[in-house]
Amino acid sequence: MFSGDLPVGLPWQTISAFARILTNQNLTGERFSTREIATIIQEWIELPNVRLLSPGERHWPIFRQMLIEGQARGPMITDAQLAALTVEYGGVLYSTDRDFLRFSGLRLVNPLTQRQNQ
């Protein structure tokens, strides 16, 4: 997606989760230093097709709808917020997490199969 021409929206929640996971020394697999993660994120941000996504004026009503209709609780609150941000910007969320199917109005694509659910 980063090497294509289509705009790629990156929510700050996703950027911080990427940094949190890949610098966590308690997890197995290759870990990165803070400097390495900061360099990767900087490279993403500098790409011409990348847009940083922050909640706008329409965010709360959409987020509220996702919370209530999606019956989001606990960790699902973050999913509801990402779903609301995607809907607010008119985008498509790429995820293999089927929990996102609970949010009406969200266009969701599984990047492994490229199948879209609505």
N, C-alpha and C positions, 0 to 999 in steps of 0.2 A: 504494500500500500504506500509506503514512504517513497518508493522510486517511481510511482505513477504520476499521472497528471491531475487526478481527482483530488479535491481537498480532503485532508485528513484532520479531523478534530481530535485534539487531545485534552481531556479534562485534567485539571490539576490533581484530582483524586487518583487518576490512573498513573500519572507521572510519579506521585509520591509512593503509591503502592509498588510500582516497579523498583524504585530506589530502596524501599523498605525490604522487599523480598530478596533482591540480589546482593544486598550488603549484610544480610542476616547470617552471621557466622554459625548459628545454631542449626541451620538447615544443611542438608546434604547437597553435594554437587559443587560446581565452581561458584565461588563468591567473588565479588568485585570490591575494589576499594571505593571509598567515597569520591575520590578524585576521578576514577574511571567512570563511575556512574554519572557524575556531573558532566563529564566530557560527552558521554553518549547522549544525555538529555539535551545538552547545548547543541549538538549536531542535529538532533531532531527539530528543535525549535528554529534553527536557522534554515531548514528546508523551505523552499518557496511555497509548497502546497500544504504546509502544516499550519493549523489554526489552533490557538490555545482557547479552550472553552471555559468560560466563567458564567455563573448564573446571571440572567438578565431580569428585566421587569416581569416577564411572564413566568418565571421559574416557580415561584411559590404555588400558584394555582395548579400548575401541571404536577409538581412534586406532591402536593396534597392529594391530588387525584390518584397518583401512583401509590401513595401510602395506603389510602383507604381502599380503593378498588383492588389493589394487589395484595391487600392484607399483609403488608410488610412489617416485620418485627426483627429486632436484633440485627444480625449481619445483613439481612435483606434491606435494611434502611439505605445502605450504601448503593445497593442495586437499584432501588427506587430512585435515588438521586441521579445515578448515571442514566437511567431510563428517561427521567424527566429532562435532563440536560440534552439528551439526544433528540427527544421530541421537540423541545424548545427550538433547537437549531434546525429542525427538519432533516436530520441525518439518519443514518443507518448504523446500528450498533453491531459490531462484529464480535461474537462470543460463542464459545462452545457450551456455555452455562445455560441449561434449559430453564433455570429458574426465571430468566428474563421473560419467558412466555406468559407469565402471569400479568404483565403490564400491557393493558390495551392501548392501542395507538402506536406502539413501539415497533418500528421496522427492525427486524433482527435477522442477521445472516450468520450461519455457522461457517467460519472460514475454512474448515476442513472439508465441507461438502459443497460450499457456496450456495446452499439452499436458503431461500428467504422465507421467514415466517412472519405473519402479521396478526 
